[in-house]
Amino acid sequence: MIAIFAILLFGCATLFNDRDPAVTFMSDPSAAKIYVNGAYMGDTPAAIELMANRTHTIEFKKDGYETKIYLLNNKVGAGWIVLDVLSGLIPVVIDAATGSWYEFTEENVMVVLQQ
């Protein structure tokens, strides 16, 4: 009963979707520096938590190699919308306002760096 009340009050995606999922970044060769939206986040391989309600520009840099730029896109999870619509208007409004519907198109990113 409490779970049903929570879904009707807060929205399915707000309760159950991970809004900051970890994305795994790998490169060949490894140990490339990872920049997310211009901020250094570590070296490959790495799992980095990112906000799913926006796209991110990922740069891979390694001395002696060309910089590789990758655009990490997001999408609206259709399943969340269907569940919210079936639950009523309030969950639709809450999940839309919080951006909880979004998820990344990829969970693992692998790039090959060129010399």
C-alpha positions as CSV (number, residue, x, y, z in Angstrom):
1,M,0.0,0.0,0.0
2,I,2.8,2.4,0.9
3,A,4.6,1.7,-2.4
4,I,1.4,2.4,-4.4
5,F,0.9,5.7,-2.5
6,A,4.6,6.7,-3.1
7,I,4.3,6.0,-6.9
8,L,1.1,8.0,-7.1
9,L,2.7,10.9,-5.1
10,F,6.2,11.0,-6.4
11,G,6.4,9.3,-9.8
12,C,7.9,6.0,-10.9
13,A,11.2,7.3,-12.4
14,T,11.8,9.7,-9.4
15,L,11.6,6.7,-7.1
16,F,13.3,3.9,-9.2
17,N,15.5,5.4,-11.9
18,D,19.1,6.2,-11.2
19,R,19.5,9.9,-12.2
20,D,23.3,9.8,-11.8
21,P,24.3,6.4,-13.3
22,A,27.9,5.3,-13.6
23,V,29.2,5.2,-17.2
24,T,32.3,3.1,-17.9
25,F,35.0,4.8,-20.1
26,M,37.7,2.7,-21.7
27,S,40.4,3.6,-24.3
28,D,43.0,1.8,-26.5
29,P,45.6,2.5,-25.4
30,S,44.6,2.8,-21.7
31,A,45.5,5.6,-19.3
32,A,44.0,8.4,-21.4
33,K,42.8,11.4,-19.4
34,I,39.0,11.8,-19.4
35,Y,37.5,15.3,-19.5
36,V,33.7,15.6,-19.0
37,N,32.3,18.9,-20.2
38,G,35.9,20.3,-19.9
39,A,36.5,19.0,-16.3
40,Y,39.2,16.4,-15.7
41,M,37.5,13.3,-14.2
42,G,40.3,10.6,-14.2
43,D,42.1,8.2,-16.5
44,T,40.8,5.3,-18.4
45,P,39.5,2.8,-17.5
46,A,37.1,4.5,-15.2
47,A,33.4,4.4,-14.1
48,I,32.1,8.0,-13.6
49,E,28.7,9.0,-12.3
50,L,27.0,11.5,-14.6
51,M,23.7,13.3,-14.6
52,A,21.5,11.5,-17.1
53,N,19.2,14.5,-17.8
54,R,21.7,16.1,-20.1
55,T,24.2,15.2,-22.8
56,H,27.9,15.3,-22.0
57,T,30.9,16.1,-24.1
58,I,33.7,13.6,-23.3
59,E,37.3,14.2,-24.3
60,F,40.0,11.5,-24.2
61,K,43.6,12.9,-24.2
62,K,46.9,11.1,-24.1
63,D,50.4,12.5,-24.9
64,G,51.4,11.4,-28.4
65,Y,47.8,10.7,-29.6
66,E,45.1,12.8,-31.1
67,T,42.4,14.0,-28.8
68,K,39.2,12.0,-29.3
69,I,35.8,13.8,-28.6
70,Y,32.7,11.7,-27.8
71,L,29.2,13.0,-27.3
72,L,27.3,11.0,-24.7
73,N,23.6,11.3,-25.5
74,N,20.6,10.7,-23.3
75,K,17.0,9.8,-24.1
76,V,13.7,9.7,-22.4
77,G,12.9,6.2,-21.2
78,A,9.5,5.3,-22.7
79,G,8.8,2.8,-20.0
80,W,8.9,5.5,-17.4
81,I,6.4,7.6,-19.3
82,V,4.0,4.7,-19.7
83,L,4.2,3.8,-16.0
84,D,3.6,7.5,-15.0
85,V,0.6,7.9,-17.4
86,L,-0.9,4.7,-15.9
87,S,-0.3,6.1,-12.4
88,G,-2.0,9.5,-13.0
89,L,-1.2,13.1,-13.7
90,I,1.0,13.9,-10.6
91,P,3.7,11.3,-11.4
92,V,3.9,12.7,-15.0
93,V,4.4,16.2,-13.7
94,I,6.9,15.3,-11.1
95,D,9.1,13.0,-13.3
96,A,9.0,15.6,-16.1
97,A,10.0,18.4,-13.8
98,T,12.8,16.5,-12.1
99,G,14.2,15.0,-15.3
100,S,14.0,11.6,-13.8
101,W,12.8,10.1,-17.2
102,Y,16.2,10.4,-18.7
103,E,18.8,7.7,-19.2
104,F,21.9,7.4,-21.3
105,T,21.9,5.8,-24.7
106,E,25.1,3.9,-23.7
107,E,26.5,2.6,-20.4
108,N,30.0,1.7,-21.8
109,V,32.1,3.9,-24.0
110,M,35.2,2.6,-25.7
111,V,37.4,4.7,-28.0
112,V,40.5,4.0,-30.0
113,L,43.1,6.8,-29.9
114,Q,45.1,7.5,-33.1
115,Q,48.7,8.6,-33.2
